[in-house]
Amino acid sequence: MPAPANRIWLLVCAEIAGPLYILVGIAEMLFRPGFDIRRHALSLLANGEWGWIHSLMMLVTGLLSVAGALGIRRVLRGTRGSFWAPALISIYGLGLIGAGFFSADPALGFPPGTPLKGNPISSHGMMHFVCGGIGFLGLIAACLVFARRFARASERGWAAFSAVTGVTFLAAFYGIATLSQKGPAIRADVNIAFSFAVVLAWMWLSLLAHRLRDAAAMDRGE
C-alpha cells in the first residue's frame, strides 16, 4: 500500500531535529561568554540572558522528534518493532520537551557570576534531570530495539550502528551521572564524551529517519 505523503513529512521532522540541535548547540558553545564544554554540561546553556535559545531549541527538537516517531510508527506499521521503536523515540522527544521546560540550575560559574560551588538542587532543576534521564533511557532502548530489528533483517551495518549508538550513549550517560563531580579532569572527560554521544545519537536518528523516508518514497513509486 503506498505510503501517504504525510508520513514522509513526519520523517523529515526527525531528520532535521538532529542538525538543528547540533548547530544551535555549537553556536551557543562558541558565543556564550563563560561557557566551557570541559567544565559545563550542555544543559547549563538554558541559564542566563540568552538561555531561552537553548530552552526553545530543546522544545522544538523534542516536538520534531515526537512527530518523527509518529512517522516511523506509520511506516513500520504491521512489522516487528512497529510499536516499541517509535514509542521509545517519542519518550525521548517528550523528555527533551520536559527538560526544556524545566531548566537546569546555574552551576560551576555559569552563567558568569554563578558561584563555583553549587547550591542545593531546586525543584525545577530536579525535574530537568528526571525528564532528561527518562528521555535518554528511551533513546538508548530505541537504539537497541532497532539493532535487534536490523539484525533479524540481516542488515548488519545498521544493526551495528544502532547497537554502538545505544551502548555509547548509555556509557556516556552513566559517566556524566556518576563521575562528573569527581574533579576537573574527570569532569572534562565525561562532558566531552557525553557531548560526542549526543552528536552520535542525533546522527543516528536523522540517518534512520532518512533511510525510512527513502523506503517510504520508493513504496509510493517516487
N, C-alpha and C positions, 0 to 999 in steps of 0.2 A: 504494500500500500504506500503510495507516495507520501513523503513527509511534508506536512503543511509548512508554509513559509515561516510561520511564527516560531516554529522550532528552531529554525536557522538563526533568527534574530535573538532568541533567548541564549543560544550558544555563543553568539557574538558578545553578549554581555559578559560571559565568563572569560572570553578571550581577552577583552580589553581591561578587565579588572586588575590583572597582574601587572601589565605595563604601567597602568595608571598609578598603582600603589608604589611600584619601584621608582618611577620617575619623580613623583612628588616627594617620596622619602629621600631620594638622593638630593633633590633641590633643598629640602629642609636641612639636611645634614651639612650641606655646603654653606648655606646662607644664614642659618640661625646662630646668632652670636652665643658663644659659650658652650655649644654642643660638641661633644667628643664621643664618637661611637665606641672608643676603647673604654670609656668610663660610664656612659649613659645609655640606658635602654631606649629603644626607639619610641616607646610609649610616653616617655617624658616630653616628647615634642608637642604633646597636646596641651602643655602649660605655657604661660607667658602671653605676650601681646598677640603673637601670631599662632597661638596654639589651636585656634579654631580651624586653621587649614588642615592640620593633622586629624582633628576630630571629624571634620567634614569628609576628608579622604577615606577614613575608616568606615563612616556611614555609607558613603557612595559605593565603595568597593564591596562592602558587605551586602548591599542591596543587589549589586551586579552579580555577586556570587550566588545569591539565592535565586535570582532569575535564571542564571546559567544552570543551576541544579534542576530547575523545572524543565529546562530544555533537554538536559541529559535524561531526565525521567521519561520525557516523551519520546526521545529517540530510542531508548533502551527498552521501552515498554514491551512486556511479553518475553523478555530474555532473562537469563540468570543475572542476578545482582541489580535488576532494574528498580528495586525499592531501596535497598540499603545504600547503594553507592550514591545516588543523588540526595537521599535523606541526610547522609553524613556530611556531604558538601553543604547542604542547607544549614546544618548545625554550625559549620564553620562560618558561613556568612552571617548567621544570627549572632554568633559570638563576636564577630567584628563589629556588628551594629551595637551590641551591648557595651563592648569595650570602648567604642567611640562615644557613646552617650555618657558613660561613667569614666572620667579621665583619671589617669594615674596621678598620684601625689607628686608634687615637686620634690626633688631629692638630689643629693650629691652635687650641689652647687648649680643645678639647672632648674629653672631659668636663673640667669645671673642674679646674685643676691640671696639665693636659697642657701641655707647652712649646709656645710658638707656632711654633717651628721644628721640623718633623717629624724623626723618626728614620728610619733606613733601613727600607724596607718589609719586613714579616715574610712568612713563607711563607703564613700564613692570610690576610694582607692581600692578597697577590698572587692567591691563589685566589679571593678575593672579587671582585676586578676581572675576572679571567678569566671566572668564572661569569656575573657581571653583564653583561660585554661580549657574550658569546655569546648570552645571553638577549635583550639589547636588539637585536642584529642579527636574531635570529629574529623578534622582533615587527615590526621595520621591514620585513623581507621579507614577513611575513604581510600587512601593510597593503597592500603593492604587489601581491601576488597577488590579494587581494580587489578592489583597484582595477581590475585587469585583468578580473576575473570580472564585476564590476558594469558595466564599460564594454561588455563583449561583450553583456550583457543589456539594454543601453540604459538602465540605472539611473544617470543622470548624477549625481544628488545623492550617492548612496552611493559612486560611483566617485571623485568629487571629495573627499568626506570621508575616504575611505581613503587616497587619494594624499597629501592635505595632511597627514594624521596621520603617515604614514610619512616624508615628506620633513622635516617639522618635527622629528620625533624624531631623525632622522639628523643634522640640523644641530645640534640641541642636544647630542646625544651627542658629536659631533665637537668641539663647543665646550668641553664640560666635560673632555674627554680631553686637549685640546691647549692650552687657554688659561687653565685655572683657576689656573696658577702665575704668571701674568703681572702680578700686582699686585692690590691690594684692589678697585679699581674694576672691573676686568675680571672678577675672580672673582665679584663681586656680580652682574654682568650675566649671566654664564654659569650661575651657580647658580639664579637666578630663572628664566632661560629654560629650563633643564633641568627645573625643578620644574613649570613650565607644560606642557612637553612630556609629562611623566609623567602629569599630570592628563588631558591631551588623549587620550593613548594608552589610559588606563583607561576614559575615557568612550567611546571608540570600541569597545573590546572589550565593554563592558557593553551598549551600544546594539546592537551587532552580534548579540550573543547573544540579546537581547530580540527583535530582528527575526526571527531564525531560530526562536526559540521560538514566536512568534506564527504563523509559517508552518507549523511542525510541528503546532501545535494545530489550525489550520484543516484540515490534512491529516487529522487524526484526527476532524474533524467536531465539535469543541468550540465 
